[in-house]
Amino acid sequence: MSMYNNYNSMKPLGASSSGTQHPQIAPGQYPQSQAHAIVQAQFQAQLQAHGLSFAPNAKRFPPKPPVHTATPLKQTESVPGPRRKKHKQNEKQLPEKALAILPESALYAQLLDVEVRVDAALARKKVDIQEAVKNPPFIQKTLRIFVFNTFANQNVDSSAPTWTLKIVGRILEDGEESEQAGVAAHRMPPLYPKFSAFFKRVTISLDKRLYPENHVITWENSRSSATHEGFEVKRKGDKEFSAQIRLEMNYVPEKFMLSPVLRELLGIQVDTRARIVSAIWHYVKARKLQNQNDPSYFHCDLALQKVFGEDKVRFSMVSQKISQHLFPPQVILLEHMIKLSGNSPVGSACYDVMVDVPFPMQRELNALVANVERNKEIDACDESICGIIRKIHEHRRRRAFFVGFSQSPLEFIKALVESQNKDLKVLLGESGHNADKERKSDFFKQPWVEDAIVRYLNRKPAAGSNAPGSS
């Protein structure tokens, strides 16, 4: 059994880096001269990036912003680089310092507030639609099943004779009684599920005497990843026989056949468990059998006693107690005569079955929910806005740099040199040293000095065979 999309053999048918930070270097990683050169190069690059010159022969490096740009007259600030994992709404916020520089930013802030309110309203509506889609309404329609067969090369000796059994169907619209045997007439309208979606299992049994191997062909919905327009079985053969077709309906939600006792009580033959329980509730309510003192119980009349076998039943136990009266629905058994003479197709017969189909608007609601989730265009606009905000951050930082320099060039350069000096100490691992204390001999008379000397002497031979005193 295989599948294809038009007719199936058994085949189902239809089968910029703003706010860049200096690299962190461990203390002692570079010699003092090399570390000094690195810091000096960074300092020169920072001045060159802003149109300044420190030395006529300064070597050009990629521009990097200063780590600290403080001045005694006006404290400038360094703007951190954007965090890529930050929420988009926060990335689109303008810095507070930029609000005074850009008068138009007030209108932009208002637009952000409107966007937040619109997003909240859309989120609420989406939740409402999703709740409505969870329990879609169903309507009953007639599924007309067509069974027929075709044949080929039955009177030709040069080619092997073959026959093809086809099972297709379509949903009939209200008032429609078409019995056309054409392929186009069998196609399912686009509003409804495809034919194979209505069946849990389809079994076709051929004549075992003519086809001793694989005479039973089975298709199961659980093993198929897609729905199809119909089923088809194709075999070689030139003898007529009778094929047995077994169709097991795929009810969603699951339906059950009622026992004779429960069927007589409710007047229902096949239905879902929820509807059966609801029918019992309406029966109890119509006959006022609910217990007045304890509404969670109801009294059983003679008809209910035949079903439950008790005088009083709790409502919460109804679904469990009716399980013994619920059985799988009867399968549909069809018999088709494979004819190999006359006009092709031959033996066209149709059978009507009542099925539940989603309400026509249900597909549109599902499409609406899916479209709400597609935010590619909105995401592209957000990325563009975030990019502009990052540029504003960078330009505001540069503006603060030049404003601080213009107000007090001398003090600004001193603060910049002091900042670079601190960075140099970090590179050299000297940030924790106190030079004034180390100049005094009392510093080396502390209790830890003896242990430090022992550790130093024990570690010194391990430096290598070329170390002094090593053998």
SULBEL-V135753 format. One record per run of one state. SS is the DSSP state (@ for helix, = for strand, . for the rest). FROM is the first residue (numbers start at 1). LEN is the number of residues. Records with the same first field share a line. If there is no record, write none. Layout:
SS = FROM-LEN  FROM-LEN
//
This chain:
. = 1-10  14-18  50-20  71-4  76-12  92-4  102-3  135-3  153-9  173-10  187-8  206-10  224-6  237-4  250-5  259-1  267-3  287-3  291-6  300-2  309-3  329-3  339-7  359-2  374-2  408-1  429-6  439-2  446-2  464-8
= = 11-3  70-1  75-1  138-15  162-11  199-7  216-5  230-7  241-9  255-4  270-3  290-1  297-3  312-3  326-3  332-7  346-13
@ = 32-18  88-4  96-6  105-30  183-4  195-4  221-3  260-7  273-14  302-7  315-11  361-13  376-32  409-20  435-4  441-5  448-16
//
